[in-house]
């Protein structure tokens, strides 16, 4: 069937397998980890997957410089440590980094605006890979352009590394609103909608018919507390990415989970509570109990206070 | 007794592709009901007629089962009711789990190895013969486990490279692949039929 449909069709074998793994991650939490000990804590807390990286977004934001793919040695160590799927980030447009990540056996590649973009015009041709990709989006047009390029999962961009959920909310509301809007359009209006969205007509038509994206729709970018996770799930996210929210103490200082048992306990409590909140997102009693367990929250940075040029979400298009 | 021509079938909804299972059950004439805590197995004080344990991450599901006696409640339920487990679900109900070892409900007399076929790049879709009527069945394997051994009371309905991938033991049906991700509904139909038969007994 794959030959008949071509590799780029949504019904092709390759894309079905990629979306299949995304389906398995629904209702769960994907946690950023910077070392083997954090990966262990994440798995032990019930994460469905870990994102292996050298610096979480909050540190990248504070330290500056060019942010690149993590060292393969670190990624391999984390793959060897946990039994759950392992994700890693490649720079926007940097298909050579993605080739390396696929070779390492990474289960999902995040073509991420958190890293410094490598191409100002082109995203990675994700159809060329066997490994599935997740990409960020701020609106429906951006989500559908990424899906056209082969993304098997979309996540809101939010504003990574802030601990401020406001932009994740904005992006999720925007995507959901635009999807709802398409469902009431007539067939002839969809051509103009596709033009306005700057997205392929076929994908626009699929969204108009189903009212949802043709791939799972997750949320990322500033989710720091159990309540944030529940908020995003109630707004329509199908799973949650938590970056800096679990292992960061101050904006640029991670909790010392390797040497300080109290700080380790704090990270464990945050991780467990966010996992519980993501499953029981509609149960305020469970959310209250989970929130009470948490013994601290990353300090965070109000997204509104960030200068336009310092925003990560405007990378990619 | 209520009208049981529409069986109520629970889907364990801690995490994973439980929505895909719920849709498949609806297509097969059952009423799906999401199960997030032990009490959900008895909505309105009456036990659900059957239960699906979906695909997802077995380690994540296990963390939730280990709270509030959910593990014991679920084990009791699975020992007495029709159960259909796919992928991570099959890991949860096995007698023994390897690679790495982890706790399991022990209601299916089988040894299951996690991630036995490799990582996501090794995931695959195959067509294979089964004991179900209707010719070869499409099987979607995603970071699939392998059933390494089965006990004498376990009937093997399909195999991949010699290993069982679809098995039945009394009221329990288990697959290491994902029938919920295929259009072909024969496996879900077989389960719903078994649930209806169990109600009539």
Interface residues (C-beta under 8 A of the other chain):
Chain A: X13 X16 X17 X20 X21 X23 X24 X25 X26 X27 X28 X43 X45 X46 X47 X48 X49 X79 X83 X84 X85 X102 X105 X107 X108 X130 X131 X132 X272 X275 X276 X278 X279 X280 X283
Chain B: X13 X14 X15 X16 X17 X18 X19 X20 X36 X55 X56 X57 X59 X60 X63 X64 X87 X88 X99 X100 X114 X115 X118 X119 X120 X121 X123 X124 X125 X140 X142 X143 X178 X181
